[in-house]
Amino acid sequence: MKARHVMLASAIALAGCSSPAPAAHTEGQSPVVAETSLPSAPALPACSEVFIPGKTVDEKKALAGCLSTRGQVVAVGFFECQDGGVLFQVDASTGAPGGYGFGGKPYRVVTGEAAADKGYKKAYNTCVG
C-alpha cells in the first residue's frame, strides 16, 4: 500500500503540481506528501527567428526547437554530418521560410520542397558523403 502513495506523490510531482499532493492512508501509516516545483523551461523562439534567410543558423537554438506561427513546438529535421556538422531542412509550415542550412552557416531559402532543390542536394551529399 505504501508503494502506491509514493507512486501517486511522484506522479503528481512530475505533473508539475506545486501544492501538497493529497494522499490516502491507512490507519497506522503516515500519509506521503510531496511538495515540489519544477523549473520552468526557457521560452523557445519563433522558427522565423531561428531560420532567417542569409543569416547564420545558431545550431544550439535550432536543435532546441522553435515555435510555429500557431505557437506549437517544432523539432526541425536535421542530419548529423560525417564531419560533425548538422544540416537542417526546414519546412515552410514551421513559420520560417522553407529551406536549409548548416549550423554556423547562412540559411538558404528554396522555392518548393527543399529536397528537390539542387543546392540542398549538394549540401546533403556533402553532409553524408
All heavy atoms as an XYZ file, in Angstrom:
906
protein
N       0.826     -1.190      0.000
C       0.000      0.000      0.000
C       0.868      1.250      0.000
O       0.553      2.197     -0.666
C      -0.923     -0.044      1.222
C      -1.977      0.996      1.194
S      -3.137      0.627     -0.122
C      -4.568      1.380      0.487
N       1.962      1.233      0.740
C       2.830      2.396      0.838
C       3.417      2.751     -0.530
O       3.562      3.915     -0.859
C       3.930      2.152      1.854
C       4.699      3.389      2.215
C       5.632      3.119      3.357
C       6.295      4.397      3.798
N       7.180      4.189      4.926
N       3.724      1.750     -1.352
C       4.275      1.997     -2.684
C       3.309      2.813     -3.532
O       3.729      3.657     -4.308
C       4.612      0.685     -3.378
N       2.024      2.577     -3.401
C       1.040      3.348     -4.154
C       1.099      4.825     -3.790
O       0.985      5.689     -4.622
C      -0.363      2.832     -3.913
C      -0.668      1.586     -4.647
C      -2.127      1.287     -4.491
N      -2.444      0.087     -5.212
C      -3.535     -0.611     -5.016
N      -4.411     -0.211     -4.113
N      -3.778     -1.692     -5.702
N       1.282      5.116     -2.515
C       1.345      6.504     -2.061
C       2.560      7.199     -2.674
O       2.468      8.315     -3.125
C       1.433      6.582     -0.527
C       0.225      6.057      0.160
N      -0.742      6.869      0.641
C      -0.168      4.790      0.418
C      -1.698      6.134      1.191
N      -1.359      4.863      1.072
N       3.679      6.515     -2.663
C       4.890      7.091     -3.229
C       4.721      7.296     -4.724
O       5.088      8.326     -5.278
C       6.120      6.203     -2.923
C       7.344      6.704     -3.647
C       6.365      6.156     -1.424
N       4.114      6.323     -5.405
C       3.894      6.460     -6.850
C       2.943      7.616     -7.136
O       3.166      8.386     -8.050
C       3.368      5.152     -7.433
C       4.438      4.063     -7.477
S       3.863      2.435     -7.975
C       2.845      2.770     -9.373
N       1.882      7.746     -6.360
C       0.936      8.839     -6.555
C       1.624     10.175     -6.336
O       1.504     11.085     -7.146
C      -0.257      8.703     -5.606
C      -1.245      9.880     -5.613
C      -1.896     10.001     -6.980
C      -2.286      9.701     -4.532
N       2.394     10.288     -5.281
C       3.088     11.538     -5.000
C       4.099     11.840     -6.088
O       4.243     12.979     -6.518
C       3.773     11.458     -3.641
N       4.796     10.836     -6.578
C       5.766     11.032     -7.660
C       5.074     11.483     -8.931
O       5.543     12.376     -9.626
C       6.544      9.743     -7.923
O       7.295      9.395     -6.793
N       3.958     10.858     -9.255
C       3.232     11.230    -10.468
C       2.742     12.669    -10.394
O       2.828     13.416    -11.368
C       2.054     10.285    -10.681
N       2.248     13.068     -9.241
C       1.776     14.447     -9.089
C       2.938     15.416     -9.170
O       2.853     16.456     -9.805
C       0.977     14.605     -7.788
C      -0.336     13.822     -7.912
C       0.722     16.058     -7.464
C      -1.128     13.710     -6.655
N       4.063     15.060     -8.557
C       5.237     15.931     -8.607
C       5.727     16.081    -10.034
O       6.080     17.172    -10.467
C       6.345     15.373     -7.716
N       5.723     14.992    -10.792
C       6.162     15.062    -12.183
C       5.208     15.875    -13.038
O       5.594     16.442    -14.038
C       6.318     13.656    -12.762
C       7.497     12.869    -12.203
C       7.475     11.446    -12.745
C       8.813     13.547    -12.530
N       3.968     15.930    -12.649
C       2.995     16.712    -13.401
C       3.153     18.200    -13.143
O       2.482     19.015    -13.749
C       1.575     16.273    -13.042
N       4.055     18.565    -12.242
C       4.325     19.979    -12.019
C       3.457     20.608    -10.944
O       3.378     21.815    -10.837
N       2.807     19.824    -10.142
C       1.958     20.353     -9.082
C       2.846     20.921     -7.984
O       3.745     20.263     -7.499
C       1.082     19.231     -8.532
S      -0.029     19.777     -7.241
N       2.597     22.143     -7.572
C       3.431     22.750     -6.544
C       2.742     22.799     -5.187
O       3.272     23.334     -4.254
C       3.858     24.156     -6.971
O       2.726     24.962     -7.118
N       1.537     22.258     -5.095
C       0.864     22.226     -3.807
C       0.941     20.801     -3.263
O       1.178     19.871     -4.001
C      -0.591     22.675     -3.954
O      -1.275     21.812     -4.824
N       0.732     20.641     -1.964
C       0.820     19.298     -1.399
C      -0.122     18.341     -2.113
O      -1.249     18.696     -2.440
C       0.410     19.484      0.059
C       0.645     20.927      0.346
C       0.426     21.646     -0.954
N       0.374     17.137     -2.345
C      -0.423     16.122     -3.024
C      -1.307     15.414     -2.004
O      -0.833     15.033     -0.943
C       0.501     15.118     -3.693
N      -2.589     15.249     -2.327
C      -3.436     14.520     -1.396
C      -3.013     13.056     -1.393
O      -2.683     12.501     -2.418
C      -4.840     14.698     -1.974
C      -4.627     14.976     -3.413
C      -3.305     15.676     -3.504
N      -2.986     12.454     -0.251
C      -2.595     11.058     -0.174
C      -3.521     10.339      0.797
O      -3.718     10.783      1.919
C      -1.155     10.947      0.288
N      -4.081      9.248      0.336
C      -4.905      8.438      1.211
C      -3.965      7.602      2.068
O      -2.863      7.286      1.660
C      -5.807      7.535      0.374
N      -4.379      7.289      3.266
C      -3.530      6.452      4.098
C      -4.395      5.516      4.936
O      -5.568      5.764      5.155
C      -2.601      7.290      4.966
C      -3.302      8.093      6.015
N      -3.946      9.271      5.739
C      -3.457      7.877      7.347
C      -4.464      9.758      6.855
N      -4.182      8.932      7.841
N      -3.746      4.485      5.343
C      -4.455      3.544      6.204
C      -4.043      3.795      7.634
O      -3.011      4.395      7.906
C      -4.123      2.093      5.800
O      -2.722      1.909      5.904
C      -4.588      1.790      4.399
N      -4.836      3.311      8.531
C      -4.583      3.519      9.949
C      -3.210      2.966     10.323
O      -2.831      1.883      9.908
C      -5.677      2.822     10.754
C      -5.734      3.255     12.187
C      -6.985      2.726     12.843
O      -7.042      1.521     13.104
O      -7.889      3.540     13.062
N      -2.448      3.741     11.040
C      -1.137      3.311     11.480
C      -0.025      3.721     10.524
O       1.133      3.516     10.811
N      -0.360      4.281      9.372
C       0.656      4.722      8.417
C       0.548      6.222      8.229
O      -0.543      6.780      8.227
C       0.479      4.044      7.059
C       0.783      2.575      7.057
C       0.645      1.992      5.660
O      -0.032      2.549      4.814
N       1.286      0.869      5.446
N       1.681      6.849      8.053
C       1.690      8.290      7.799
C       1.458      8.541      6.323
O       1.969      7.811      5.480
C       3.045      8.883      8.186
O       3.284      8.703      9.553
N       0.692      9.568      5.988
C       0.500      9.876      4.571
C       1.795     10.425      3.979
O       2.581     11.067      4.660
C      -0.593     10.939      4.572
C      -0.520     11.547      5.919
C      -0.041     10.475      6.843
N       2.011     10.136      2.717
C       3.168     10.651      1.998
C       2.720     11.892      1.244
O       1.750     11.862      0.502
C       3.714      9.606      0.991
C       4.858     10.185      0.188
C       4.140      8.357      1.728
N       3.382     13.001      1.493
C       3.035     14.256      0.841
C       4.268     14.779      0.129
O       5.342     14.861      0.704
C       2.525     15.298      1.860
C       2.205     16.599      1.162
C       1.325     14.767      2.593
N       4.108     15.108     -1.145
C       5.230     15.654     -1.924
C       4.925     17.095     -2.264
O       3.826     17.425     -2.686
C       5.419     14.856     -3.207
N       5.891     17.942     -2.064
C       5.748     19.337     -2.452
C       6.984     19.706     -3.243
O       8.097     19.624     -2.751
C       5.616     20.238     -1.229
C       5.282     21.653     -1.614
C       4.916     22.506     -0.415
O       4.325     21.998      0.544
O       5.237     23.692     -0.460
N       6.760     20.061     -4.466
C       7.882     20.400     -5.334
C       7.425     21.364     -6.401
O       6.242     21.442     -6.707
C       8.490     19.132     -5.974
O       9.642     19.500     -6.711
C       7.507     18.455     -6.915
N       8.343     22.076     -6.934
C       8.035     22.895     -8.094
C       9.134     22.643     -9.108
O      10.299     22.540     -8.761
C       7.956     24.382     -7.733
O       9.182     24.812     -7.201
N       8.730     22.468    -10.324
C       9.678     22.198    -11.394
C      10.149     23.505    -11.994
O       9.369     24.450    -12.114
C       9.015     21.340    -12.480
C       8.549     19.963    -12.024
C       7.796     19.260    -13.139
C       9.724     19.120    -11.575
N      11.421     23.563    -12.391
C      11.888     24.790    -13.032
C      11.162     24.969    -14.363
O      10.865     24.001    -15.045
C      13.386     24.543    -13.248
C      13.547     23.057    -13.190
C      12.434     22.534    -12.324
N      10.849     26.197    -14.690
C      10.160     26.425    -15.954
C      11.170     26.348    -17.098
O      12.324     26.738    -16.954
C       9.459     27.782    -15.956
O      10.403     28.804    -15.742
N      10.719     25.821    -18.202
C      11.578     25.691    -19.374
C      11.778     27.066    -19.997
O      10.881     27.915    -19.946
C      10.925     24.753    -20.387
N      12.950     27.293    -20.580
C      13.153     28.584    -21.229
C      12.207     28.720    -22.416
O      11.850     27.738    -23.047
C      14.613     28.529    -21.695
C      14.993     27.089    -21.669
C      14.090     26.412    -20.688
N      11.774     29.921    -22.672
C      10.859     30.173    -23.780
C      11.583     29.921    -25.097
O      12.726     30.326    -25.280
C      10.352     31.605    -23.728
N      10.919     29.229    -26.002
C      11.506     28.964    -27.312
C      11.223     30.128    -28.251
O      10.147     30.720    -28.204
C      10.920     27.678    -27.897
C      11.262     26.384    -27.174
C      10.501     25.215    -27.785
C      12.752     26.123    -27.210
N      12.172     30.424    -29.140
C      11.938     31.486    -30.114
C      11.036     30.978    -31.240
O      10.865     29.768    -31.419
C      13.347     31.780    -30.647
C      14.081     30.485    -30.489
C      13.512     29.857    -29.234
N      10.481     31.887    -31.990
C       9.711     31.524    -33.182
C      10.685     30.932    -34.207
O      11.849     31.342    -34.284
C       9.024     32.748    -33.760
N      10.228     29.979    -34.992
C      11.082     29.374    -36.022
C      11.584     30.434    -37.007
O      12.721     30.358    -37.478
C      10.324     28.274    -36.756
S       9.894     26.862    -35.691
N      10.758     31.436    -37.262
C      11.164     32.507    -38.180
C      12.290     33.361    -37.616
O      12.955     34.088    -38.350
C       9.963     33.393    -38.527
O       9.435     33.982    -37.349
N      12.527     33.264    -36.293
C      13.635     33.974    -35.660
C      14.910     33.126    -35.612
O      15.986     33.640    -35.361
C      13.254     34.383    -34.235
C      12.124     35.381    -34.167
C      11.635     35.629    -32.745
O      12.131     34.974    -31.799
O      10.736     36.460    -32.579
N      14.770     31.827    -35.833
C      15.919     30.918    -35.815
C      16.457     30.724    -37.232
O      17.669     30.676    -37.439
C      15.533     29.557    -35.193
C      16.701     28.570    -35.252
C      15.058     29.737    -33.760
N      15.566     30.609    -38.197
C      15.938     30.357    -39.590
C      15.616     31.596    -40.428
O      14.522     31.738    -40.967
C      15.222     29.120    -40.118
C      15.582     27.879    -39.338
C      14.736     27.391    -38.349
C      16.781     27.222    -39.561
C      15.067     26.263    -37.610
C      17.131     26.092    -38.831
C      16.270     25.616    -37.848
N      16.591     32.490    -40.509
C      16.427     33.773    -41.207
C      17.257     33.736    -42.486
O      18.465     33.458    -42.432
C      16.887     34.944    -40.309
C      16.099     34.929    -38.986
C      16.750     36.271    -41.030
C      16.649     35.866    -37.928
N      16.638     34.004    -43.631
C      17.368     33.963    -44.900
C      18.666     34.768    -44.872
O      18.687     35.931    -44.472
C      16.374     34.568    -45.902
C      15.032     34.318    -45.287
C      15.249     34.424    -43.806
N      19.764     34.099    -45.239
C      21.068     34.740    -45.325
C      21.795     34.901    -43.999
O      22.973     35.254    -43.979
N      21.130     34.646    -42.883
C      21.744     34.782    -41.558
C      22.278     33.428    -41.081
O      21.743     32.378    -41.425
C      20.743     35.315    -40.518
C      20.166     36.662    -40.868
C      21.202     37.750    -40.662
C      20.560     39.096    -40.928
N      21.450     40.192    -40.735
N      23.298     33.465    -40.241
C      23.904     32.258    -39.709
C      22.918     31.495    -38.825
O      22.248     32.085    -37.984
C      25.164     32.607    -38.884
O      26.070     33.303    -39.727
C      25.830     31.370    -38.317
N      22.837     30.177    -39.028
C      21.961     29.322    -38.223
C      22.663     29.029    -36.898
O      23.763     28.473    -36.884
C      21.648     27.999    -38.954
C      20.821     27.074    -38.063
C      20.939     28.256    -40.272
N      22.032     29.414    -35.797
C      22.547     29.106    -34.463
C      22.184     27.644    -34.188
O      21.028     27.310    -33.927
C      21.919     30.037    -33.428
C      22.447     29.815    -32.023
O      22.702     28.642    -31.643
O      22.603     30.813    -31.301
N      23.184     26.785    -34.238
C      22.950     25.349    -34.122
C      22.277     24.953    -32.813
O      21.357     24.138    -32.805
C      24.275     24.608    -34.277
C      24.136     23.108    -34.360
C      25.450     22.424    -34.680
O      26.127     22.826    -35.648
O      25.785     21.487    -33.944
N      22.701     25.534    -31.718
C      22.112     25.193    -30.416
C      20.633     25.557    -30.362
O      19.808     24.780    -29.887
C      22.870     25.871    -29.282
C      24.208     25.242    -28.997
C      24.872     25.874    -27.802
C      26.224     25.224    -27.550
N      26.869     25.757    -26.362
N      20.295     26.753    -30.836
C      18.883     27.170    -30.847
C      18.072     26.275    -31.768
O      16.960     25.874    -31.437
C      18.749     28.625    -31.304
C      19.105     29.631    -30.262
C      18.830     31.033    -30.770
C      19.191     32.093    -29.745
N      18.922     33.440    -30.262
N      18.620     25.974    -32.940
C      17.902     25.159    -33.916
C      17.657     23.751    -33.383
O      16.583     23.182    -33.579
C      18.680     25.116    -35.231
N      18.630     23.176    -32.692
C      18.466     21.832    -32.124
C      17.485     21.813    -30.960
O      16.839     20.799    -30.700
C      19.825     21.278    -31.671
C      20.783     20.872    -32.781
C      22.146     20.531    -32.207
C      20.231     19.713    -33.601
N      17.358     22.930    -30.260
C      16.461     23.009    -29.107
C      14.994     23.063    -29.512
O      14.118     22.768    -28.715
C      16.799     24.237    -28.262
N      14.723     23.418    -30.759
C      13.347     23.537    -31.222
C      12.909     24.987    -31.270
O      13.611     25.878    -30.788
N      11.759     25.194    -31.868
C      11.233     26.552    -32.019
C       9.711     26.477    -32.072
O       9.143     25.398    -32.077
C      11.815     27.204    -33.275
S      11.599     26.256    -34.815
N       9.077     27.630    -32.118
C       7.615     27.693    -32.143
C       7.106     28.064    -33.525
O       7.618     28.986    -34.159
C       7.112     28.716    -31.130
C       7.444     28.446    -29.670
C       6.948     29.599    -28.794
C       6.843     27.129    -29.212
N       6.073     27.337    -33.959
C       5.429     27.656    -35.232
C       4.603     28.935    -35.069
O       4.474     29.467    -33.969
C       4.510     26.511    -35.661
O       3.366     26.461    -34.818
N       4.018     29.405    -36.158
C       3.177     30.597    -36.087
C       1.951     30.363    -35.201
O       1.371     31.306    -34.693
C       2.721     31.040    -37.485
O       2.129     29.920    -38.150
C       3.890     31.550    -38.305
N       1.581     29.109    -34.982
C       0.447     28.763    -34.109
C       0.876     28.523    -32.668
O       0.073     28.128    -31.834
C      -0.266     27.530    -34.642
C      -0.971     27.781    -35.943
C      -1.749     26.584    -36.345
N      -2.570     26.913    -37.497
C      -3.361     26.063    -38.085
N      -3.454     24.835    -37.638
N      -4.070     26.440    -39.128
N       2.169     28.691    -32.391
C       2.664     28.502    -31.035
C       2.975     27.061    -30.671
O       3.208     26.752    -29.510
N       2.973     26.180    -31.658
C       3.299     24.770    -31.424
C       4.809     24.565    -31.430
O       5.521     25.181    -32.222
C       2.674     23.884    -32.509
C       1.163     23.946    -32.558
C       0.525     23.364    -31.319
O       1.085     22.536    -30.629
N      -0.675     23.833    -31.013
N       5.309     23.693    -30.564
C       6.735     23.381    -30.531
C       7.072     22.535    -31.758
O       6.390     21.563    -32.060
C       7.108     22.615    -29.245
C       8.571     22.193    -29.262
C       6.816     23.468    -28.026
N       8.136     22.946    -32.464
C       8.568     22.258    -33.665
C       9.990     21.752    -33.467
O      10.868     22.507    -33.049
C       8.550     23.208    -34.895
C       9.078     22.511    -36.136
C       7.163     23.756    -35.132
N      10.194     20.476    -33.750
C      11.539     19.907    -33.784
C      11.904     19.821    -35.262
O      11.355     19.016    -36.002
C      11.561     18.532    -33.139
N      12.783     20.688    -35.699
C      13.146     20.768    -37.112
C      14.029     19.579    -37.476
O      14.952     19.221    -36.738
C      13.872     22.101    -37.400
C      14.383     22.160    -38.823
C      12.936     23.263    -37.122
N      13.743     18.985    -38.644
C      14.525     17.848    -39.111
C      15.961     18.234    -39.414
O      16.231     19.325    -39.905
N      16.876     17.330    -39.091
C      18.286     17.605    -39.367
C      19.042     16.297    -39.600
O      18.563     15.223    -39.252
C      18.933     18.380    -38.214
C      19.019     17.621    -36.914
C      20.152     16.909    -36.583
C      17.961     17.625    -36.032
C      20.240     16.216    -35.391
C      18.032     16.928    -34.838
C      19.170     16.225    -34.518
N      20.208     16.433    -40.196
C      21.114     15.316    -40.420
C      22.419     15.612    -39.701
O      22.906     16.737    -39.761
C      21.409     15.130    -41.923
C      20.207     14.748    -42.722
C      19.464     15.718    -43.368
C      19.813     13.427    -42.823
C      18.346     15.375    -44.110
C      18.691     13.070    -43.554
C      17.961     14.047    -44.203
N      22.968     14.604    -39.035
C      24.299     14.736    -38.452
C      25.289     14.361    -39.543
O      25.252     13.256    -40.070
C      24.442     13.835    -37.232
C      23.568     14.289    -36.085
C      23.696     13.408    -34.856
O      23.942     12.197    -34.987
O      23.540     13.959    -33.762
N      26.148     15.299    -39.873
C      27.072     15.109    -40.988
C      28.307     14.324    -40.558
O      28.667     14.295    -39.383
C      27.495     16.472    -41.545
S      26.098     17.471    -42.092
N      28.962     13.744    -41.547
C      30.156     12.946    -41.278
C      31.293     13.780    -40.692
O      32.143     13.266    -39.978
C      30.618     12.231    -42.542
C      31.050     13.163    -43.658
C      31.471     12.415    -44.907
O      31.384     11.196    -44.965
N      31.926     13.146    -45.903
N      31.294     15.079    -40.938
C      32.351     15.943    -40.401
C      31.993     16.527    -39.030
O      32.698     17.372    -38.492
C      32.675     17.075    -41.377
C      31.523     18.055    -41.575
O      30.445     17.873    -40.962
O      31.698     19.016    -42.352
N      30.857     16.085    -38.451
C      30.426     16.571    -37.145
C      29.449     17.729    -37.218
O      28.897     18.138    -36.201
N      29.221     18.267    -38.403
C      28.272     19.364    -38.574
C      26.837     18.868    -38.565
O      26.564     17.668    -38.477
N      25.915     19.811    -38.659
C      24.485     19.497    -38.672
C      23.840     20.249    -39.832
O      24.049     21.457    -39.990
C      23.814     19.908    -37.338
C      22.326     19.636    -37.370
C      24.455     19.178    -36.172
N      23.064     19.526    -40.645
C      22.328     20.125    -41.764
C      20.846     20.117    -41.416
O      20.258     19.056    -41.170
C      22.561     19.326    -43.052
C      21.739     19.742    -44.272
C      22.047     21.174    -44.690
C      21.983     18.778    -45.433
N      20.232     21.302    -41.385
C      18.812     21.443    -41.081
C      18.013     21.568    -42.371
O      18.422     22.267    -43.298
C      18.569     22.695    -40.227
C      19.226     22.619    -38.892
C      20.483     23.162    -38.692
C      18.602     21.990    -37.830
C      21.112     23.087    -37.462
C      19.216     21.900    -36.594
C      20.475     22.451    -36.408
N      16.867     20.898    -42.412
C      15.928     21.014    -43.526
C      14.625     21.543    -42.944
O      13.991     20.889    -42.124
C      15.699     19.662    -44.202
C      14.740     19.750    -45.366
C      14.465     18.391    -45.988
O      15.063     17.389    -45.634
N      13.541     18.350    -46.913
N      14.244     22.746    -43.346
C      13.110     23.439    -42.728
C      11.938     23.538    -43.694
O      12.094     23.988    -44.831
C      13.540     24.853    -42.273
C      12.391     25.567    -41.578
C      14.760     24.775    -41.365
N      10.777     23.137    -43.225
C       9.549     23.228    -43.999
C       8.874     24.563    -43.695
O       8.904     25.035    -42.556
C       8.636     22.060    -43.614
C       7.418     21.986    -44.489
O       7.505     21.415    -45.583
O       6.367     22.527    -44.069
N       8.233     25.151    -44.681
C       7.569     26.446    -44.510
C       6.427     26.391    -43.489
O       6.049     27.417    -42.925
C       7.052     26.954    -45.846
N       5.924     25.193    -43.190
C       4.839     25.079    -42.209
C       5.298     25.462    -40.806
O       4.475     25.674    -39.918
C       4.273     23.653    -42.198
O       5.248     22.742    -41.722
N       6.596     25.596    -40.595
C       7.129     25.999    -39.292
C       6.932     27.483    -39.025
O       7.040     27.940    -37.899
C       8.639     25.700    -39.195
O       9.331     26.504    -40.155
C       8.949     24.239    -39.411
N       6.698     28.240    -40.085
C       6.608     29.700    -39.964
C       7.852     30.378    -40.494
O       7.856     31.575    -40.773
N       8.930     29.614    -40.625
C      10.154     30.128    -41.255
C      10.050     29.852    -42.750
O       9.342     28.941    -43.162
C      11.376     29.411    -40.684
N      10.752     30.612    -43.576
C      10.735     30.298    -45.000
C      11.354     28.914    -45.223
O      12.341     28.568    -44.575
C      11.604     31.381    -45.641
C      11.936     32.353    -44.566
C      11.581     31.756    -43.262
N      10.755     28.116    -46.107
C      11.283     26.789    -46.390
C      12.702     26.873    -46.921
O      13.017     27.734    -47.734
N      13.564     25.987    -46.442
C      14.933     25.988    -46.920
C      15.811     25.052    -46.133
O      15.348     24.078    -45.538
N      17.113     25.361    -46.119
C      18.083     24.514    -45.445
C      19.285     25.338    -44.997
O      19.495     26.453    -45.448
C      18.553     23.392    -46.384
C      19.322     23.901    -47.578
C      20.718     23.971    -47.553
C      18.673     24.350    -48.723
C      21.429     24.467    -48.644
C      19.374     24.836    -49.811
C      20.756     24.888    -49.770
O      21.457     25.380    -50.845
N      20.049     24.744    -44.126
C      21.269     25.400    -43.685
C      22.052     24.544    -42.720
O      21.484     23.726    -41.997
N      23.351     24.703    -42.746
C      24.234     24.046    -41.790
C      24.313     24.913    -40.544
O      24.274     26.144    -40.641
C      25.647     23.889    -42.366
C      25.763     22.868    -43.466
C      25.741     23.249    -44.794
C      25.913     21.519    -43.152
C      25.858     22.310    -45.802
C      26.036     20.576    -44.163
C      26.006     20.968    -45.495
N      24.453     24.279    -39.381
C      24.688     25.036    -38.161
C      25.961     25.858    -38.330
O      26.971     25.353    -38.807
N      25.894     27.152    -38.010
C      27.050     28.028    -38.127
C      27.275     28.609    -39.513
O      28.248     29.327    -39.740
N      26.355     28.333    -40.431
C      26.465     28.854    -41.807
C      25.150     29.534    -42.182
O      24.131     29.347    -41.531
C      26.773     27.712    -42.776
C      28.035     26.954    -42.402
C      28.936     26.797    -43.553
C      30.244     26.219    -43.040
N      30.841     25.289    -43.907
N      25.159     30.321    -43.267
C      23.933     31.040    -43.659
C      22.781     30.106    -44.054
O      22.991     29.060    -44.652
C      24.376     31.874    -44.859
C      25.859     31.977    -44.734
C      26.301     30.699    -44.088
N      21.587     30.536    -43.709
C      20.366     29.806    -44.049
C      19.963     30.136    -45.482
O      19.970     31.299    -45.892
C      19.244     30.199    -43.082
C      17.955     29.468    -43.326
C      17.862     28.109    -43.094
C      16.836     30.130    -43.807
C      16.683     27.418    -43.332
C      15.652     29.452    -44.034
C      15.586     28.094    -43.799
O      14.424     27.424    -44.037
N      19.622     29.121    -46.248
C      19.245     29.277    -47.657
C      17.755     28.979    -47.839
O      17.264     27.948    -47.393
C      20.036     28.309    -48.537
C      21.525     28.349    -48.333
C      22.115     29.516    -49.046
N      23.555     29.527    -48.815
C      24.295     30.596    -48.862
N      23.744     31.760    -49.121
N      25.576     30.536    -48.651
N      17.061     29.868    -48.515
C      15.640     29.689    -48.815
C      15.515     29.013    -50.175
O      16.290     29.287    -51.086
C      14.909     31.053    -48.832
C      13.453     30.891    -49.234
C      15.008     31.714    -47.468
N      14.534     28.114    -50.289
C      14.284     27.434    -51.557
C      12.847     27.673    -51.991
O      11.985     28.000    -51.178
C      14.539     25.908    -51.450
C      15.976     25.625    -51.070
C      13.587     25.242    -50.486
N      12.605     27.503    -53.271
C      11.245     27.569    -53.802
C      10.747     26.132    -53.890
O      11.411     25.275    -54.466
C      11.231     28.205    -55.208
O      11.806     29.509    -55.099
C       9.830     28.315    -55.751
N       9.614     25.867    -53.288
C       9.094     24.499    -53.285
C       9.735     23.670    -52.184
O      10.212     24.185    -51.180
N       9.786     22.370    -52.412
C      10.337     21.412    -51.447
C      11.861     21.469    -51.410
O      12.513     21.433    -52.449
C       9.876     20.004    -51.836
C      10.440     18.909    -51.008
C       9.467     18.404    -49.980
O       8.276     18.646    -50.117
O       9.929     17.765    -49.041
N      12.429     21.563    -50.219
C      13.889     21.656    -50.071
C      14.593     20.453    -50.686
O      15.624     20.603    -51.349
C      14.274     21.795    -48.601
N      14.045     19.263    -50.503
C      14.687     18.047    -51.002
C      14.835     18.049    -52.526
O      15.697     17.363    -53.061
C      13.919     16.818    -50.545
N      14.014     18.825    -53.232
C      14.087     18.881    -54.696
C      15.051     19.964    -55.190
O      15.345     20.029    -56.385
C      12.691     19.125    -55.266
N      15.558     20.780    -54.278
C      16.436     21.893    -54.655
C      17.865     21.397    -54.928
O      18.412     20.598    -54.161
C      16.450     22.918    -53.516
C      17.269     24.136    -53.854
O      16.766     24.994    -54.598
O      18.417     24.207    -53.362
N      18.480     21.885    -56.021
C      19.849     21.479    -56.379
C      20.857     21.845    -55.295
O      21.757     21.072    -54.980
C      20.268     22.109    -57.711
C      19.563     21.537    -58.903
C      20.036     22.211    -60.194
C      19.259     21.691    -61.368
N      19.680     22.310    -62.632
N      20.720     23.033    -54.728
C      21.623     23.465    -53.663
C      21.516     22.579    -52.431
O      22.519     22.229    -51.808
N      20.283     22.193    -52.095
C      20.079     21.312    -50.953
C      20.693     19.938    -51.221
O      21.348     19.357    -50.347
C      18.599     21.160    -50.618
C      18.383     20.127    -49.536
C      18.641     20.444    -48.197
C      17.973     18.831    -49.833
C      18.482     19.499    -47.200
C      17.825     17.892    -48.842
C      18.074     18.224    -47.526
O      17.948     17.283    -46.547
N      20.489     19.419    -52.431
C      21.055     18.097    -52.774
C      22.572     18.113    -52.632
O      23.168     17.161    -52.108
C      20.657     17.693    -54.195
C      19.189     17.319    -54.323
C      18.848     16.951    -55.744
C      17.385     16.648    -55.878
N      16.979     16.337    -57.247
N      23.187     19.196    -53.064
C      24.647     19.325    -52.939
C      25.051     19.373    -51.455
O      25.997     18.700    -51.046
C      25.127     20.572    -53.657
C      26.618     20.750    -53.645
C      27.044     21.986    -54.430
C      28.554     22.176    -54.318
N      28.992     23.380    -55.019
N      24.321     20.161    -50.675
C      24.589     20.256    -49.235
C      24.421     18.899    -48.559
O      25.253     18.488    -47.740
C      23.687     21.298    -48.587
N      23.362     18.184    -48.918
C      23.096     16.864    -48.338
C      24.225     15.891    -48.688
O      24.711     15.159    -47.820
C      21.746     16.332    -48.827
C      21.471     14.927    -48.373
C      20.988     14.680    -47.088
C      21.701     13.842    -49.215
C      20.746     13.389    -46.657
C      21.465     12.545    -48.789
C      20.994     12.331    -47.514
O      20.773     11.041    -47.078
N      24.634     15.880    -49.951
C      25.705     14.966    -50.376
C      27.011     15.300    -49.664
O      27.779     14.403    -49.308
C      25.886     14.999    -51.893
C      24.745     14.313    -52.614
O      24.105     13.398    -52.075
N      24.435     14.746    -53.815
N      27.271     16.585    -49.437
C      28.458     17.000    -48.691
C      28.360     16.505    -47.258
O      29.341     16.046    -46.674
C      28.595     18.528    -48.713
O      28.735     18.964    -50.059
C      29.775     18.996    -47.894
N      27.170     16.570    -46.697
C      26.940     16.183    -45.311
C      27.156     14.695    -45.087
O      27.895     14.299    -44.189
C      25.519     16.584    -44.905
S      25.017     16.094    -43.241
N      26.480     13.880    -45.879
C      26.508     12.435    -45.649
C      27.621     11.718    -46.406
O      27.871     10.555    -46.163
C      25.146     11.773    -45.968
C      24.069     12.330    -45.048
C      24.766     11.940    -47.408
N      28.259     12.443    -47.306
C      29.411     11.886    -48.024
C      29.009     11.026    -49.117
O      29.217     10.130    -49.646
